[in-house]
Amino acid sequence: MRGSPHISTLRKRAEFLAVAASGKKWVAPGFILQIGDPHEAAATLRYGFTATKTIGNAVTRNRAKRRLRALAHEIMPHASPGRDYVFIARMNTPACPFDDLRQELIKGLKRMKVWAD
């Protein structure tokens, strides 16, 4: 792997909406990945996480986001920097085997042509 990009977190609603407006997304059984258009900070990789109330109660939503954070921490350094990524939890995110989540994310990044390795 080449030098790791600077990684930061999306925090503002406007940042999440900008990624959603790009219209690029990968739908997997365990999550949805939205990919933003390239931005001026080419060495920066930013991502955010969301889980709606349809997932379940606060405990379930937090578990889903923790799993997505762990997945992103492991896999996203291999993604193309200069883009924003948003992970959206789905109903089976908390229960889906972690290896399945990992394989789906790698598959999605490759299909969306943002896999950098």
C-alpha positions in Angstrom: 0.0 0.0 0.0 1.2 3.5 -0.7 1.4 6.3 1.8 -1.8 6.6 3.8 -4.1 9.5 3.0 -5.2 12.0 5.6 -8.5 10.7 7.0 -11.2 12.8 8.6 -14.8 12.5 9.5 -17.9 14.1 7.9 -19.8 16.0 10.7 -22.1 18.5 9.1 -25.4 17.8 7.5 -24.4 19.8 4.4 -21.5 17.5 3.8 -23.7 14.4 3.9 -26.2 16.0 1.6 -23.4 16.9 -0.9 -22.4 13.2 -1.0 -26.0 12.1 -1.5 -26.4 14.7 -4.3 -23.6 13.1 -6.3 -25.9 10.1 -7.0 -23.2 7.5 -6.8 -24.0 4.6 -4.4 -23.4 0.9 -3.8 -26.1 -1.0 -2.2 -25.1 -4.1 -0.3 -27.1 -6.4 2.0 -25.3 -5.0 5.1 -25.0 -1.3 4.2 -25.3 1.4 1.6 -22.1 3.3 0.5 -22.6 6.7 -1.1 -19.5 8.2 -2.9 -19.1 11.9 -3.4 -17.5 13.7 -6.4 -13.8 14.4 -6.2 -12.9 17.6 -4.2 -10.0 20.0 -4.1 -8.3 18.3 -1.1 -6.9 15.4 -3.2 -4.9 13.9 -0.3 -7.8 13.8 2.1 -10.2 10.9 2.5 -13.4 11.8 4.4 -16.2 9.5 5.5 -19.3 9.6 7.7 -21.8 7.2 9.1 -25.6 7.3 9.6 -28.2 4.9 11.0 -31.9 5.9 11.0 -34.5 4.9 13.6 -35.8 2.3 11.2 -32.7 0.2 12.1 -33.9 -0.1 15.7 -33.4 1.5 19.1 -30.3 3.5 20.1 -28.4 0.4 21.2 -28.9 -1.2 17.8 -28.1 1.9 15.9 -24.9 2.5 17.8 -23.8 -1.1 17.3 -24.4 -0.8 13.6 -22.4 2.4 13.4 -19.5 0.9 15.5 -19.4 -2.0 13.0 -19.3 0.3 10.0 -16.6 2.4 11.7 -14.4 -0.7 12.3 -15.0 -1.7 8.6 -14.1 1.8 7.3 -11.0 1.9 9.6 -9.8 -1.4 8.1 -10.7 -1.0 4.4 -10.9 2.7 3.6 -7.2 3.4 3.5 -7.3 1.4 0.3 -9.9 3.7 -1.3 -9.1 6.7 -3.6 -8.4 9.8 -1.6 -10.0 13.1 -2.6 -13.6 11.9 -2.2 -16.2 11.7 0.5 -17.8 8.5 1.5 -21.0 8.0 3.5 -21.9 4.6 5.1 -25.6 4.1 5.8 -26.6 1.2 8.1 -29.3 -1.2 7.0 -31.6 -3.5 9.0 -29.2 -6.4 9.0 -26.0 -4.4 9.6 -25.8 -5.3 13.3 -26.3 -9.1 12.6 -24.4 -9.5 9.3 -21.1 -11.4 9.6 -18.2 -9.0 9.6 -16.4 -10.9 6.8 -19.4 -10.5 4.6 -19.4 -6.7 5.2 -15.7 -6.6 4.4 -16.1 -8.5 1.1 -19.1 -6.4 0.1 -17.2 -3.1 0.7 -14.2 -4.3 -1.3 -16.4 -5.4 -4.1 -18.3 -2.1 -4.1 -15.1 0.0 -4.1 -13.8 -2.0 -7.0 -17.0 -1.8 -9.0 -17.3 2.0 -8.4 -13.6 2.3 -9.5 -12.4 3.9 -6.3 -10.2 1.1 -5.1 -6.7 2.5 -5.1 -4.5 -0.6 -4.7 
